[in-house]
Amino acid sequence: MTDRQRADARRNYARILAVASDEVAAHGAAASLEQIARVAGVGSATVRRHFPTRRALLEAVSQDRIDALVARAADLIDTDDSRAALLQWLDELVTYCVSARGLAAALTYDGTEIGNVHENSCSAAMENAAGPLLHRAIRDGVVTTGVTVTDLITLIVGIVLATEHYPDPAGEAHRLFGLAVTGLTAPAPV
């Protein structure tokens, strides 16, 4: 490939990614690949060459938010209260998933990966980032043994996808996440 072809490919990639970001923001994970190609001024084959699957496109669109969540987990690791640190990070994940249409879909396990859930690069990044927060909370006895980051991401993705059409999706997602954290059992009467 010549330098000119590489430069054209980089420009196409950047243009497709910019258009895809707008389309995913407007239409969520169901954004039309054909519409993205049309607006970017490239053929659908060019879009598919850069992003062979819808998941690859969603992961690329979500990369900045994933990077921010990874950095945030690292910031929280030294927080004195390990449960509060984990819940803060998970709450921020809920916020990101609600505000960044397509991120929840990028984190879902859709059964198409060969092998296991962790072949999804977004989920793998979240697993690596939040793993230390979760393990510390389990070690401190403030989170149930056996809970995995995958469990927590699955819970959040389910909540976010289930509430995305509510009049106040963020409020409802945070309310349900709070319910999941506190559980259904009322405190014993005093």
N, C-alpha and C positions, 0 to 999 in steps of 0.2 A: 504494500500500500504506500502510495506517495505521501509526502508531507501535505500536499494540497488536499488529498482525499481524507487524511487524518483530520485536518483542520475543518473540512466540511462535515465530517462525522461528528466532531466535537460540537460544532455549531448546531447541527441537527439535534443532537442529544440535548443540549441546553435549551433549545427552542421547544422541543417536545416536552421536556420536563417542566418548563414554565407553563406551557399550555395545560399540561396534565394537572399541575397543581391547581390552576384555576378551575378546571373542569371537575376535579375531585371535590374541591371546596363547594362548588355549586351543586353537584349531583351525587356526591359520595362515591362509594366503591363501584356503583353501577355506571360511572362515567363512560361514555361511548368512546372506544378506541378509534372508531372511524371519524368521529367529531374531533377528537384530539389531532388526528392526522390532518384533517381538513383545515383546521384553524392554524396548525403549525406550518402548513404549506408543504407537507411531505406526503408520500404515499403510505398507505397502511402497512405495507411491507417494511418500510423504514422504521415505523413505530415498533413493529414486531421484532425487527432485527435488534433494536436497542432494548426492548422489553418483551421477551418471548412469552411471558405470561402476565395476566392481570396482576397477580401477586407481585411480580417483579416491579411493575409500574407503581403499585401502591407502596411497596417498600421504598422505592426511590423517592417518591413524593413525601414520605413520612420520615426520611432519614434525619433531617434537622431536628425534628421533635424527639426521635429516638436518641440521638446524640445528647440532647438536653436532659432527657430522663436518665441516661447513663451517668452523666456528670452530676446530676442531682443526687443520685444514689450514693455516689462517692462522697459528696458533701455531707450527707446525713449519717454516714457510717460511724462517726465518732460522737453522735448525739448520746447523752447520758441515758435517756429512756429509749431502750431498743424497740419497744412496742410503738411508742409515739413516732419514732423515726420511720419504721416500716409503714405505719398507717399514713403518715404525711406523704411518703413516696407514692403509695397506692392512691391516695386522694389526688395527687398531682397527675397520676396516670389517668384517672377518671376524667379529670379536667381536660387533659390533652386529647383523650379519645373523643370526648364530646365536642370539643372545639375544632378538632382536625378531622373532618369527615374523611373516612377512608383508613384512618389509623387503626380503629378497632378491627376492620376487615383485614388489614395487613397482619394483625396479630392472631387471627383465627386459624385454627387447624381445620383444613377443609378435606383432609383425607387423600389429597393428591400427591403429597410428598412421599417419596420412597424412603422407607425407614421409619423415622419417628417425628414427633411434633417439633423437635428442636432443629430440624433442617430448615425451618422458616427463620431467615436471618434476623428479622425484627424480634421474634420471640426469643431467639438465642441470645441476642444482645440484652433483652430484658432479664432473661434468666441469669446471665453473667453479672449484670448490674445489681439486681435485687437479691440474688442468692446470699451474699454476705449479710444483708439487712435481715433477711428471714432467718438464716442460721443463728445469728446473734440473738434474735428474739426467742427462738426455740430454746437455745442454750440457757437464756435467762428465765425460761419457764413462763413467758408471757404470751406465747403462741403455741397452739396445739402441735404436738409432735406428729410428724407425718404429712403436714401441709407442705405443698411445693409451690414454687413460683408459678409453675404452669397452672396449678389449681387457682391461684389468685388472679392470674391474667385471664383465665377462662371465665371466672366469675365476673370480672370487670367487663370483659368483652360482651358477655351475655347481657349484663345490665345496660350497657351503653347501646347495644343494638336493639334491645327491647324498648328503650325509651327515646330513641332518636326522632320519633314523630310526635312526641308529646308537645304541648304548647311551650313548656319550659323543660327541654331535655336535660339541661345541666342540673337544674334543681331536683328533678325526679331521679336522675342517675345518682347524685350525691345522697339523696334521701335513702334510696334502696341500698346503696353501698353501706351507709351507716347502719341500716337495718341488718344487713349481712354481718357486719362487724359485731353489733351488740347481741344479735340473735333474737329469737322470738320469746324467750322466757322472761317474764316480768320478775323484777327483784322480789325477794320474799318480804312479806309485810313485817314491819318492825313491831 
